[in-house]
Amino acid sequence: MKEHHPFLLEYSGTLLHAAEARYKAVDQGGHVVPVLCLDLELDNAARTHMHVEQFFAQGHEAQCHAAARRHRKGERITVQAALTHTRLIVRASHIHVIKEAVDHG
């Protein structure tokens, strides 16, 4: 059964290199699944980069490797991802502590 995600994001860009089939642990028990990995230069003013991972079910290694062979450097693609499956990673230039206001009431 397919998961329903009410907030679907869409990104378009150009592959920075050929796609890769990798493996990733999905739980504390060490179970691994095949994962298609792509790195894009996004179609935005800053040309920011995005790492994309598409998980395949256990036993679907052949499908993952076939998908990796299809996607080559320079290919233009659009990626759809649920907001709940999106993770943002930044290189911070500085981190400020937020001091909570003290209620003296």
Legacy VTK file of the C-alpha trace (Angstrom):
# vtk DataFile Version 3.0
C-alpha trace
ASCII
DATASET POLYDATA
POINTS 105 float
0.000 0.000 0.000
1.344 3.403 -0.949
1.799 6.025 1.777
-0.249 9.217 1.477
1.655 12.472 2.016
-0.421 15.667 1.954
2.609 17.946 1.467
4.558 16.873 -1.605
7.578 18.975 -2.572
9.027 19.061 -6.073
12.585 19.970 -7.064
14.121 20.191 -10.545
17.763 20.255 -11.471
20.715 18.682 -13.243
22.578 15.570 -12.085
26.103 16.433 -10.948
27.314 12.865 -11.610
25.854 9.476 -12.487
23.378 8.017 -10.003
24.659 5.353 -7.609
23.072 2.263 -6.086
24.054 1.959 -2.432
22.797 0.215 0.703
21.520 1.828 3.877
20.511 0.483 7.296
16.845 1.090 8.040
16.663 0.001 11.670
18.685 -0.806 14.782
18.680 -4.498 13.827
21.020 -3.828 10.933
18.534 -4.543 8.143
19.692 -2.881 4.940
17.848 -1.927 1.774
19.043 -0.774 -1.638
19.028 2.996 -2.099
19.310 5.035 -5.301
21.478 8.114 -4.611
21.474 11.251 -6.759
23.152 14.638 -6.383
21.473 17.565 -8.130
22.310 21.155 -8.898
18.910 22.746 -8.356
17.220 25.191 -10.705
17.366 28.177 -8.359
19.269 31.458 -8.344
21.995 30.113 -6.035
22.332 26.780 -7.943
22.321 24.954 -4.589
23.010 21.240 -4.404
20.669 18.562 -3.111
21.361 14.926 -2.217
18.404 12.646 -3.009
17.832 9.083 -1.819
15.120 6.769 -3.137
14.695 3.650 -0.984
13.831 0.285 -2.554
12.358 -2.706 -0.728
14.611 -5.531 0.435
15.235 -7.932 -2.426
14.899 -5.211 -5.089
18.625 -4.691 -5.647
18.319 -5.346 -9.398
15.702 -2.608 -9.793
17.838 -0.145 -7.822
20.941 -0.903 -9.917
18.894 -0.606 -13.134
17.620 2.810 -12.012
21.195 3.900 -11.246
22.313 2.912 -14.755
19.524 5.033 -16.310
20.521 8.335 -14.677
23.690 9.990 -16.016
25.636 13.166 -15.309
24.016 16.195 -16.918
20.535 14.647 -17.061
17.732 17.012 -16.079
15.254 15.505 -13.636
12.411 16.430 -11.314
12.225 14.840 -7.864
9.095 14.604 -5.739
9.428 14.078 -1.990
7.097 14.269 0.970
7.769 17.157 3.329
7.829 14.627 6.177
10.705 12.792 4.442
12.781 15.929 3.897
15.865 16.683 5.973
17.793 19.943 5.729
21.509 20.005 6.505
23.425 23.292 6.637
26.992 24.363 7.294
26.532 26.925 10.024
28.673 30.034 10.048
27.640 30.786 13.622
25.207 29.432 16.198
23.417 31.774 18.612
21.864 30.646 21.881
18.282 31.822 22.366
17.856 33.090 25.891
14.304 32.530 27.008
12.571 35.418 28.721
12.157 34.854 32.453
8.627 35.361 33.769
8.881 37.241 37.073
5.089 37.375 37.504
LINES 1 106
105 0 1 2 3 4 5 6 7 8 9 10 11 12 13 14 15 16 17 18 19 20 21 22 23 24 25 26 27 28 29 30 31 32 33 34 35 36 37 38 39 40 41 42 43 44 45 46 47 48 49 50 51 52 53 54 55 56 57 58 59 60 61 62 63 64 65 66 67 68 69 70 71 72 73 74 75 76 77 78 79 80 81 82 83 84 85 86 87 88 89 90 91 92 93 94 95 96 97 98 99 100 101 102 103 104
